[in-house]
Amino acid sequence: MKNTKTNCVEWIYYAYLSKDSRKLHKRPFCTIIQPMNDSNYGIFARPDKVRGIIAIRNLKSGRALLEKTEDAVKAFKDERFRLDLGLHGSKELQAEYTAIGLELFSIDLIRECGKDEDIDAALSECEEEYRKEGISLYDRG
């Protein structure tokens, strides 16, 4: 992982065969797909798991998917991996991701929850805040 204040991106390359199975390609897999902000940078530096709410945002349409997580770092990687493979549970989100690509999506930790805090209540509060701001939410699927 690069340790800079301007870009927090971990690049992992995985190989895949082209459709004609004659060429082996390397494709970058990025765990955070946005310029770094202080809240996201801090979770990668901590030895313990970070609980909270993550948002997958379509930067073109403004829509978002909110998910609760017990481990935000793992959730960043898992969400991106499922989107890249076309296996995400939200069919609307997956269709838009497939159509417009990685560059117009971001994954953010929008709320960090303490160990004693009710994560379901936090998710409901975040969803309500997004609706008040007029942000359309994807179905979780």
Residue, then its C-alpha position, 0 to 999 in steps of 0.5 A: m500500500k502506498n503511504t501518501k496523503t494524496n492517494c491511498v491505493e493498494w494495487i494487486y494484480y491478478a491474471y486472467l485469460s482473454k476471451d480467445s484464451r490466447k493471451l494472458h493479461k494482468r489487470p489491476f485490482c484496487t481496494i480503494i477507488q478514490p482519492m484518500n481522505d483522512s477517515n479511510y486512511g486511518i483504518f488501514a493503519r490500525p491493527d484492529k478491525v473497524r466497524g461501521i457503515i460503508a457507502i458504494r457511490n456511483l459518482k455519475s448518477g449520485r446513487a449509493l449503496l449503504e452496507k454495515t460491516e464488522d471489518a471495513v478493510k475486508a469490506f472494501k476488498d470484498e465489495r470491489f472483488r464482487l463488483d469486478l466478478g459481476l457477482h454483487g448482490s445488488k443487481e442495479l448496482q452491478a449493472e451500472y458498474t458493468a456499464i460505466g466501469l470502475e472510474l466512476f465509483s467510490i467506496d467510503l467509510i461514512r460512519e465508524c461505530g464503536k464496539d458497543e454501538d448498534i450497527d443496525a441502528a447506525l445503518s438506519e440513521c445513515e440511510e435516513e440522512y441520505r434520503k433527506e439529502g435526496i440521494s437515491l439508494y440502491d436495493r441491497g439485493 
